Amino acid sequence: MRFVTQLPYATKEEEHVAIPMSDGVELSARIWRPTSSDSEPVPAVLEYIPYRKRDLSAVRDSIHHPYIAGHGYACVRVDIRGTGESEGVLTDEYLEQEQSDAEEVLAWLAAQPWCDGSTGMMGISWGAFAALQVAARQPPSLRGIVIASFTDDRHADDMHYMGGALLSDNLAEAGTMFAYGTCPPDPAIVGGRWRTMWHERMEHTRPWVLEWLRHQRRDDYWRHASVCEDYTAVRCPVLASSGWADGYSNAVTRLLGNLDVPRKGLIGPWSHKFPHLGEPGPAIGYLQEVVRWWDHWLKGVDNGVMDGPMLRTWMQDSVPPSTSYEERPGRWVGEPTWPSPHIQEVTHPLAPHRIGPPVENGAPLADIGTDRPEAAEPEPVTVQSPLSVGQFAGKWASYNAPPDLPYDQREEDGGSLVFDSDPLTERLEILGSPTVELDLTISEPVGMVAARLSDVSPDGSGTRVSYGILNLTRLGGTDTPEPVEPGRRYRAKVQLNGVGQAFPPGHRIRLSLSTSYWPMAWPPPKPTLLSVYAHASTLSLPVRPTDEPDEMPASPFGEPEGAPPITSAQLSPREERWEVKRDLVGYNAELEIVKDRGMVRIDDIALDVGLRAEERYRSVAEDFTSVSGESAWTMRFHRDDWDVRVETRTRLSSDEDEFFVDATLDGYEGDRRVFSRTWNERVPRDLL
């Protein structure tokens, strides 16, 4: 990244500004704005998240907010109520209180003498969720949003549930917020109130996973703040981005296809990161794109920002399987609209262990790709997957640290039902969401199917390209689950994650089906036998013909740039681990993930900060009631004689009927524990 020190506007920073809410609570803001804005007001751009602007997000914030401010904007970074130095308590995500607070913040910004009355919102992940959700409430000053790595559907396409199946990231994210929401404010800002504020947070919090587990079907809890419930509510321009390695890639194309406002989409090869910090690379000059967006929609500059394709995306070339990539080879392609007129849905019938050639329009499916007598129906192909299928699946939302992408799929395929194409004779490119339609039966009332699409090279190694999961009790909808009747034939449609991927000549396309995918998804109560009638099942691919124009220059973006980050010093080593362990005596299996930042000193506030997160997912042999997941966090803050830390631990396990949540929260001043609480609660399984 190129760090820019000479920007069009000289800026100043206000480290802590209290923004009053109507109920008397004050939210803490950090503001960067042009020095000239005292006499020449500018638009304001808000980023609104719970990740502690003074310390844990300070280095990242210092790269992009001063950069945007230096182009003539007041950039405002606000800690959500109950986090950082903002007063109150944070107990859950995307609550009505959070969103009404954001509306009040925007109104306050628009009324400031240094603001010209126009505002925008931007962010990644929670900050993008917040911007999109607030946009749907249509605050009068909001003129546009810039969002990365987000969803418009909190139940169907977030880290909680996928196809009605419970994701392990539900536990992981719950552990993250259990820790972040119970950290103390900095006494250097709030003074002697810090201890009272800290204890208020710890007293009033609960393990976040409890609430998320109590809503196992799509209900009003998830419908709230899911913009897909009413796309027409969004009335301002939207610049949306994500990455193919991220769990949130699908929402970009859904917004492009459903919003009726000026909109642009950008999807790179990235994990859960801003595009200018994108990994795997190539990272791009994203902040330059953001400034152009704001210049047009907040300042009225006619700069052509809406010219060119609606969607710009990275068409990934084939790569060997790896848990991490520095760069993904490929090229940029553009689509004029979405859905794109360039994309053709090509349907392939399945046959036992193979993917057939494309279906001709109007041909009866059951007559294609089979060598059976007219009167005899082929026998189904079957699989009952072991719990080990999924240990190399990687993270639902990759952060690329520690390496967390899916590894070689051959071992996973050993416990799966596999369908291979013939070796390709020419290059094939897909762009969009593949779908699998299955004619099936299962042996238990509750079961799941995980479908994986892989690029298989001539040496046999398999790189996972996309995947999807479906809880079969949700065939009638995730809001109205029903037990499956064992032995009865059903038609099930599994939608895989969107992707832009090229398959070279000589490679095969592989579809793999499994009845478990642990620990990516929580397994059903019992092992299930899946029977698939291949002759009546299909794989559909969104094919982008290779002779279609790319509609983009080879290098459409500048190199990544930003403001120089604030200085920090690494005081103790970082640690990152992703280890799969198997004990062939006791048949115990474990996935252990460690992400430890070490202790880091933030020089300008003389504060030492430490963060260590551990996840463990365990199982024993083929006992589906033996699975458990654990998320443990330690957060430490130290300056002079102020030394505090928070330790949280959340463990989730289950039997055939219930989930068990065991959690602890401990607060320390030095070595003395000053707060401790334990939870042991049960939540019934709802056909899950």
PyMOL commands that set and color helices and strands:
alter all, ss='L'
color gray80, all
select helices_A, chain A and resi 35-38+58-69+96-111+126-135+168-180+187-204+208-213+220-223+227-229+231-233+250-258+275-277+286-299+365-367+410-413+472-474+534-536+603-605
alter helices_A, ss='H'
color red, helices_A
select strands_A, chain A and resi 2-3+11-20+26-34+42-49+74-79+115-124+142-148+161-162+165-166+238-243+263-268+311-316+330-335+344-351+354-355+381-383+417-420+428-432+435-442+448-456+462-471+490-495+499-503+508-514+530-532+538-543+561-562+568-570+575-583+588-602+607-620+623-639+642-654+658-669+672-684
alter strands_A, ss='S'
color yellow, strands_A
deselect
rebuild
show_as cartoon
